[in-house]
Amino acid sequence: MAMPAYASDTAPVSVEVLQGWEMSDGRRVAAIKLSLEDGWKTYWRAPGDSGIPPLFSWKGARNISQMQITWPQPKVIYDGGVRSIGYKEQLVIPLHIAPMRDGQPIRLKGRMDIGICSDICAPYTLKFDAKLEEAGTFPTPEIASALASAPFSASEAAVKSATCRLTPTDDGMQIEARVTVPSAGGREETVIEAGQDTIWVSEPVTTRKGGQLVAVSQMFHSSGTAFSVNRSDVRITILGSNHAIDIRGCSAG
């Protein structure tokens, strides 16, 4: 059952909470669902050069000890030669919630600040407030489908190695990631995240030679100052036509 939530009357996007189900370990699986009008898009966790990253606030939520957010595989969208990473039509974001007190109601209250684009781009704040009622153990199809489309982990995708070579430049740093992994299908695209909000990472130049994918990006600090990167914080996502791959951390190249 979907619980109503709230958005601006003029926003071409609506939000609702999907109730989900209970897992055998006591965690609750629920979801935030966004529905966009035709011609509109919103953005992934790492939105690309022209996008606005989504931000959650859970102020007012109750009986939540831990929460894990799972992003379904996004699409690579080119507009005017500029790449963005995001979603069209609808987006279901699964949430795995561990309650503080078993057997007590969970209140899923918060806000989501997002960017949406059509001919114009604008930031919007979506508010939601729902009490998660008692639920069975049978998965909700919409949420299960979103979970199934999430990127594979490195082990699931048979990643043999992932290395990163970091080279200082005049105004930042270059990162060259080399991943030994079977193809994710079709034209593969990559996203590299530095693990720090203050570091901007350019769209990678991605090539593949047999079993190895190579992605090269430029990194810059938002303040223009010198910075360091911890390889264990680097996150590499490979987006293919068959599936996506989420790689956490890389070793020295």
N, C-alpha and C positions, 0 to 999 in steps of 0.2 A: 504494500500500500504506500502511495506517495503522500507525503504531508506537505501542505501548502507553505510557501515562504514568500518573500517579498522582494520586489525590485522597483526601480523607478517606473512610473507610468509611461514615460517616453522612451524607455530603453528597449531596443530590439532584441532583448534577451530576458529569459525568465529562469528562475532557480527553484528547485524543490529538493526535499530530502527523501531519499528512498530508504525504506525501513530495513530491508535486508533480512539477515538471519543470525542465529547464534551458533557458534562453533563449539566443538566438544571440549576445548580448553577454557571456555567461559568468555572468550572474546566475542564481540558483536561485529558483524560486517554490515555496514550501511554505505550510503553513497550520497554525494552531492551531484545533482543532475542539472546541467545547463542546456537550455533549448534556445537556439539562435534563429532569427528570421532568415529567409532566403537571402543569399548574397553577403551575409555577415560571417566573420570569423573571429576567433579568440585565440589566445596564445598558450603555449606549453610552458613548462618550468623554465626552460632556457629558450626564449622566444626568437632569437636571431637578431640581426642588425637593426631591424625596424620595429620590433615588437615591444610590448610592455609586459614584464613578468608578473604573474599572478601572486597575490599576497593574501594569506589567511590570517584572521584574528579570531580567537576562540573565547573572547571575553563573554562571560555569562554562561558558558557551558558548565554542566554539573555532572558529577560522578564519572569523571574521565581521568584515569591514571596515565595511560599512554595512548597515542594515536599514530598509526602509520598510514601515510597517504600513498596511493599507487596511481601513477599516471599511465593511462593507456597509450599505446604507440601513436605519436602524432604524425601529421602529414607535413611534408616539405612544400611550401607554397612560394611561388615566384610571382611577384607583381612588379612590373617595370624593371625587371632584372635584379630586384632586391629580394633576398631570401628571408623568409620567416618560417617559424616552426609552430604549428598550431592545429586547430580543429575547426571544422565547419559543421553546420546543422545542429549537432548535439554532442555533448561531452558528459560522460558519466565517470566520476572520480571516486573509486572505491576507498573506503576508510575501514581499517581494522582498529577497533576500539577495545581497550582493556579497562573495565570499570574499576573504580576504587573500592566499591562495595558490591559484592555479588548479590544478585537478586533485587537490587534497588534500581529505580528508573534512571535512564540516561537522558540528559537534556542536551541536545545538539544545537547550540546557539552560537552564532558568530556572524562574520562578514567576510566577503571575498572581494578584494579590489582587483579588477581585471581591466584589460584593454580590449576593445572590440573595434573591428575595422570593416568598412565597405568602401564607398567612395571617399569617406572621411574616417578618421580614427579618433577615438575618444576613450577616456577612462570612465569606468562605472563602478559603483559600489553595490554589491548584492548582499542583502541581509536574509538570514534564515534562522528559524527557531522552531524546533520540533522535539517532541518527547518521543523517544524510541520505546514503542510498546513491546509487550511480550511477543516473541516471534518463534516460529518453528526452526528446524534445522535444515530445511530444504532451501538450496540457493535460489536467489532471485535471478531470473534469466538476464535482465539488463546488466546487473552488477557482475554476474559470472562471465558474461561476454566481455565486459571491460577488463576484468582480471585476466582473461585468456589472451587478450591482445597486448598485455604489458610486455615490455622488452624481456628477453631471456637474460639470465645472469651469465657471467663469464663461463661458469662450469657447464650450464645447460647448453650453451652455444659452442662448446668444445674449443674455447680459447686456449691456445697452447702457451702464448706469451704476449705481454703488453709492455712495451718499453717507451720511455719518453726522453728525448734529448733536449735539454734546455740551453739556449744560446743567447747571451745578452746582445741587444741591439742598441742603436743610438738613443731610442726613446722608449725602450721596453725590453721584451724578451720574445724569442721565437721558440715555439714548442714543436717538435717533430715526433709524432706518435707512430709507432710501428706495432701492429697487432697481427699475430699469426692466428688465423681463424678461417673456417670455411665461409664462403660467400653467404650474405644475408639475402641475396637475390636481386637481380636487375642492377640498376644504377645505384650504387651505395653512396649515401651521404653520411657525414659525421658531424657531431657536435662535441666540442671540448669545453669543459667547465673547470675553472681553476680551483673551485672550492672556496673562493673569497668573493663577496659581493662587490668589492672595490676594484676587482680586476676584470677588465673587459677583454674578451677573446674574440678575434675575428673569425669570419666564416672560413673553415679549413679548405685547403686545396687537397682533394682526396684522390688517390690513385690506388690501383691494385695490381700486384704482380704475382700471379699464381695464388698461393696460399697466404700471402701477406698483404695487408691493407696499410697504406701510409697516409697520414693526415698531417698537414703543416698549417699552423695558425700563428698569428701575431698576438701578443699579450701587452696590454697597457694598463697602468694604474690610473684610476679616475682623477687622482690629484697630480698626476704627471711626475710623481716621485719614484725613486728606485723601490724595488720590492723583491721578495723572494717567493718561491712556490714550493710547497711540499708535495712531492710526487704522490704520496699516499692520499692526498686530498683531490687529486685530479680525477675527473670523471669523463669517460669517453663513451658516447652513445653512437652506435652504428645503426642507421636506418636503411633497410632494404625493402624490396617488394614482397619478400616472404615473411620476414620478421625483423625485429629490432634486437640489439644487444646492448646491455648495460654493463660497462666495465668500471669497477671502482679501484682506482689506484693503478700506478704503473711503476716499473723499476727503471733504474738508470739505463739509458741507451748507449 
